[in-house]
Amino acid sequence: MRDVLFFDSMLTPKVITFVYWLMLVVVLISGLKTIFGGFGFSFEKLIVGLLMMVTGAVGARIWCELLIVLFKIHDNVKKMAEK
């Protein structure tokens, strides 16, 4: 607990994993709402919904990986500073 309160360890990398899964759920719900929402079912809505789910999942993954890379850089710089 002391590490978190005095910023000796980073809490955000642990939170990023939770945020990633939350973003995947939101993307899935949004895609399904696009496919089945509105009046009737159409091929265009199916394509748009599937594209939304795929691009949203890939975008969420890329965004979370970039954040994790920043924290890994921080860890490596911290190790170099300790040497």
C-alpha positions in Angstrom: 0.0 0.0 0.0 2.9 2.3 0.8 4.2 2.0 -2.8 0.9 3.2 -4.2 0.5 6.0 -1.7 4.0 7.4 -2.2 4.1 6.8 -6.0 6.9 4.2 -5.8 5.0 1.9 -8.1 2.6 2.7 -10.8 -1.1 1.9 -10.4 -2.2 2.9 -13.9 -0.8 -0.2 -15.8 -3.0 -2.4 -13.6 -6.0 -0.2 -14.4 -5.3 -0.2 -18.1 -6.1 -3.9 -18.3 -9.5 -3.3 -16.8 -10.1 -0.3 -19.0 -9.2 -2.4 -22.1 -11.8 -5.1 -21.2 -14.4 -2.4 -20.5 -13.7 -0.8 -23.9 -14.2 -4.2 -25.6 -17.6 -4.6 -23.9 -18.6 -1.1 -25.0 -17.5 -1.8 -28.6 -19.4 -5.1 -28.6 -22.6 -3.5 -27.3 -22.3 -0.6 -29.8 -21.8 -2.9 -32.7 -24.7 -5.1 -31.7 -26.9 -2.0 -31.2 -25.9 -0.8 -34.7 -26.8 -4.2 -36.2 -30.1 -4.8 -34.4 -31.2 -1.2 -33.6 -33.6 0.9 -35.6 -36.2 -0.5 -37.9 -35.6 -3.9 -39.4 -32.5 -5.7 -40.3 -30.4 -4.8 -43.3 -27.1 -5.9 -44.9 -25.6 -2.4 -44.6 -26.3 -2.3 -40.9 -24.7 -5.7 -40.5 -21.5 -4.6 -42.3 -21.3 -1.3 -40.4 -21.8 -3.0 -37.1 -19.2 -5.7 -37.8 -16.7 -3.0 -39.0 -17.4 -1.0 -35.9 -16.7 -4.0 -33.7 -13.5 -5.0 -35.5 -12.0 -1.5 -35.8 -13.1 -0.6 -32.2 -11.4 -3.6 -30.8 -8.2 -3.0 -32.7 -8.3 0.7 -31.8 -8.8 -0.1 -28.1 -5.9 -2.6 -28.2 -3.5 -0.2 -29.9 -4.4 2.6 -27.5 -3.9 0.4 -24.4 -0.7 -1.0 -25.8 0.7 2.5 -26.4 -0.1 3.4 -22.8 1.6 0.2 -21.5 4.7 1.0 -23.7 5.0 4.4 -22.0 5.0 2.8 -18.5 7.5 0.1 -19.6 9.8 2.9 -20.8 9.4 4.5 -17.4 10.3 1.2 -15.7 13.4 0.8 -17.9 14.5 4.4 -17.3 14.0 3.9 -13.6 16.2 0.8 -13.7 18.9 2.7 -15.7 18.9 5.5 -13.1 19.4 3.1 -10.3 22.5 1.6 -11.8 
